[in-house]
């Protein structure tokens, strides 16, 4: 019994009740929400409540008051709690805002309408065994192509299962050869070819040709069609090299290695 007990962090009544009904992973999730719920406060709304339901506001106290966001809780007369965040509707697990409200009301157990059987330890026993639904092959009688594709996919998964070990491989190969003989004996070759030809349709292989997309003009101008002005042409020409010592234009030396 000691090994099956859950490790508690706050030892609160709600945590103890959650450790008795939820699975190991969901208990950890509940404990995280329970720790985060301690930083919230619940106050009754001054306006908006009626005789049939009451409104409460949940705020996080660790945030400055000017930046706090209020979450509205609606509590009906029968005890149904609805939060504006809709976290319970999304995950099916009780959330920090609802936990804080239950703790404020000194609740020792989580309400049964907020306990999803899928998150409990006895969920499988409560739901019972799932019914077996055999796979339905759709559109297998349309053409030979569809039947061939369906068989290839089935044999591909069969090959993955049968290749795990030598006994499996031998069993699958013998089964395939045995069933191949049974198919040939049950459906004669002439009748099989006749049915295949009747179901064969050339329209299955007709398709629309795919052409290249139309060319579009990109942004900018083409460089080859641009003409430079006279000033731009004269200034863009490279000036001849000039030695700084002998002032020779077009020289292949400079003042550092000038022969003069």
C-alpha positions in Angstrom: 0.0 0.0 0.0 2.9 2.4 0.7 4.1 2.1 -3.0 0.6 2.9 -4.4 0.2 6.1 -2.3 0.7 9.4 -4.2 3.2 12.0 -3.0 1.3 15.0 -1.6 2.7 18.5 -1.7 0.1 20.6 0.2 -1.8 17.8 2.0 -5.1 19.6 1.4 -8.4 17.8 1.3 -8.8 18.3 -2.4 -5.4 17.0 -3.1 -6.0 13.9 -1.0 -9.2 13.2 -2.8 -7.5 13.7 -6.2 -4.8 11.3 -5.3 -7.4 8.6 -4.6 -9.3 8.9 -7.9 -6.9 10.2 -10.5 -4.1 8.4 -12.3 -0.5 9.1 -11.5 0.1 11.6 -14.3 -3.2 13.4 -13.7 -2.4 13.7 -10.0 0.8 15.6 -11.0 -1.2 17.8 -13.3 -3.7 18.5 -10.5 -0.9 19.3 -8.1 0.5 21.9 -10.5 -2.9 23.6 -10.8 -3.3 23.4 -7.1 0.0 25.2 -6.5 -0.9 27.9 -9.1 -4.3 28.4 -7.5 -2.7 29.6 -4.3 -1.7 32.9 -6.0 -5.4 33.7 -6.8 -8.1 35.2 -4.8 -11.9 34.9 -5.2 -14.3 37.7 -4.5 -18.0 38.0 -5.0 -19.1 40.3 -7.9 -21.0 43.3 -6.8 -23.3 43.3 -9.9 -24.5 40.6 -12.3 -25.8 38.0 -9.9 -29.4 36.8 -9.9 -31.5 34.4 -7.9 -30.6 31.5 -10.1 -26.8 32.0 -10.2 -24.0 33.9 -8.5 -21.0 35.6 -10.0 -17.4 35.5 -8.6 -14.3 37.2 -9.8 -10.9 35.4 -9.6 -7.7 37.6 -9.7 -4.0 36.8 -9.5 -2.5 38.6 -6.5 1.1 38.3 -7.6 0.5 40.8 -10.5 0.3 44.6 -9.8 -3.3 45.7 -9.4 -3.3 47.9 -12.5 -2.4 44.9 -14.7 -4.6 42.2 -13.1 -7.1 40.3 -15.2 -10.4 39.2 -13.7 -11.8 35.8 -14.5 -15.5 35.4 -14.0 -17.0 32.3 -12.4 -20.7 31.5 -12.7 -22.0 29.3 -9.9 -25.6 27.9 -10.5 -28.0 26.9 -7.8 -27.2 23.2 -8.2 -23.5 23.8 -7.8 -22.4 23.9 -11.4 -19.3 26.1 -11.9 -18.5 27.7 -15.3 -15.3 29.7 -15.8 -14.9 32.2 -18.6 -11.5 30.7 -19.5 -13.2 27.4 -20.6 -10.1 25.4 -19.6 -12.2 22.5 -18.2 -14.2 22.3 -21.4 -11.0 22.0 -23.4 -9.0 19.4 -21.3 -11.6 17.8 -19.0 -9.5 18.5 -16.0 -10.4 20.9 -13.2 -8.6 24.2 -13.4 -6.9 26.6 -11.0 -9.7 29.1 -10.9 -12.2 26.4 -10.0 -9.9 24.8 -7.5 -9.5 28.2 -5.8 -13.3 28.6 -5.5 -13.7 25.1 -4.1 -10.9 25.8 -1.6 -12.6 29.0 -0.5 -15.9 27.2 0.1 -14.0 24.6 2.2 -14.9 21.7 -0.1 -13.2 18.4 0.8 -13.9 16.6 -2.5 -14.0 17.4 -6.1 -17.6 17.4 -7.5 -18.5 14.3 -9.4 -19.6 16.2 -12.4 -16.1 17.5 -12.8 -14.4 14.1 -12.6 -13.9 12.7 -16.1 -13.8 8.8 -16.2 -10.9 8.9 -18.7 -8.6 10.5 -16.1 -9.5 8.1 -13.2 -7.8 4.9 -12.1 -11.0 2.9 -12.6 -11.9 4.5 -15.9 -11.5 1.2 -17.8 -13.7 -0.7 -15.4 -16.4 2.0 -15.5 -16.5 2.3 -19.3 -16.0 -1.4 -20.0 -14.2 -3.0 -23.0 -14.3 -1.1 -26.2 -16.3 -2.8 -29.0 -14.4 -4.2 -31.9 -15.2 -2.6 -35.2 -13.8 -4.4 -38.2 -12.2 -2.3 -40.9 -14.5 -1.4 -43.7 -12.8 -1.1 -47.1 -14.4 1.7 -49.1 -14.3 2.1 -52.9 -12.6 -1.3 -53.5 -15.0 -2.2 -56.3 -14.5 0.9 -58.3 -11.5 -0.2 -60.4 -8.5 -2.5 -60.5 -6.3 0.4 -59.5 -8.1 1.1 -56.2 -8.1 -2.6 -55.3 -4.4 -3.0 -56.1 -3.6 0.1 -54.0 -5.6 -1.3 -51.0 -3.9 -4.7 -51.2 -0.4 -3.1 -51.4 -1.1 -1.1 -48.3 -2.4 -4.1 -46.4 0.6 -6.3 -47.4 3.0 -3.5 -46.5 1.7 -3.5 -42.9 1.7 -7.3 -42.9 5.3 -7.3 -44.0 6.3 -5.0 -41.2 4.7 -7.3 -38.7 6.0 -10.5 -40.2 9.6 -9.4 -40.6 10.2 -9.0 -36.8 11.3 -12.6 -36.4 12.1 -15.7 -38.4 9.0 -17.7 -37.1 6.8 -14.8 -38.1 8.4 -14.6 -41.5 8.0 -18.3 -42.2 4.3 -18.2 -41.0 3.4 -15.2 -43.1 5.1 -16.7 -46.2 3.4 -20.0 -45.8 0.1 -18.2 -45.3 0.5 -16.1 -48.5 1.3 -19.2 -50.6 -1.6 -21.1 -49.1 -4.1 -18.3 -49.7 -2.7 -17.7 -53.2 -3.6 -21.3 -54.1 -7.0 -20.9 -52.5 -7.7 -17.8 -54.6 -6.7 -19.4 -57.8 -8.8 -22.5 -57.1 -11.8 -20.5 -56.0 -11.7 -17.9 -58.8 -10.6 -19.5 -62.2 -8.2 -17.6 -64.3 -10.6 -16.9 -67.2 -13.3 -15.6 -64.9 -10.9 -13.4 -63.0 -9.5 -11.8 -66.2 -13.0 -11.2 -67.4 -14.0 -9.4 -64.3 -10.8 -7.4 -64.3 -11.4 -6.3 -67.8 -15.0 -5.3 -67.1 -13.9 -3.2 -64.2 -11.0 -1.7 -66.0 -11.7 1.9 -67.1 -9.4 4.0 -69.2 -10.8 7.1 -67.6 -8.9 6.3 -64.4 -5.6 7.0 -66.2 -6.7 10.1 -67.9 -5.5 13.3 -66.3 -5.2 16.9 -67.3 -1.7 18.0 -68.5 0.2 20.3 -66.3 1.8 23.2 -68.1 4.3 25.8 -66.9 2.8 28.9 -65.2 2.5 32.0 -67.3 5.5 34.4 -67.3 5.1 37.6 -65.4 7.0 40.9 -65.6 9.1 41.4 -62.6 9.8 44.8 -60.9 12.5 47.1 -62.1 14.0 47.8 -65.5 16.2 45.7 -67.7 19.8 46.7 -67.4 20.5 46.0 -71.1 17.9 48.6 -72.3 19.1 51.4 -70.0 21.1 54.2 -71.7 23.4 56.4 -69.7 23.7 60.1 -70.2 26.8 61.9 -71.5 27.7 63.2 -68.1 27.3 59.8 -66.5 29.3 58.1 -69.3 32.2 60.6 -68.9 32.3 60.4 -65.2 32.0 56.6 -65.1 35.1 56.0 -67.2 38.2 54.9 -65.3 40.8 57.6 -65.1 44.4 56.6 -66.1 46.8 56.0 -63.2 49.2 58.9 -62.4 52.4 58.7 -60.5 52.6 61.1 -57.6 56.4 61.7 -58.0 57.0 62.1 -61.7 53.4 63.0 -62.6 53.4 60.4 -65.5 49.9 59.5 -66.6 49.2 55.8 -67.4 52.3 54.8 -65.4 52.5 51.2 -64.2 54.2 52.4 -61.0 53.6 54.8 -58.1 55.8 57.1 -56.0 57.1 54.2 -53.9 58.8 52.4 -56.7 59.2 55.3 -59.2 62.3 54.8 -61.3 62.8 58.6 -61.7 
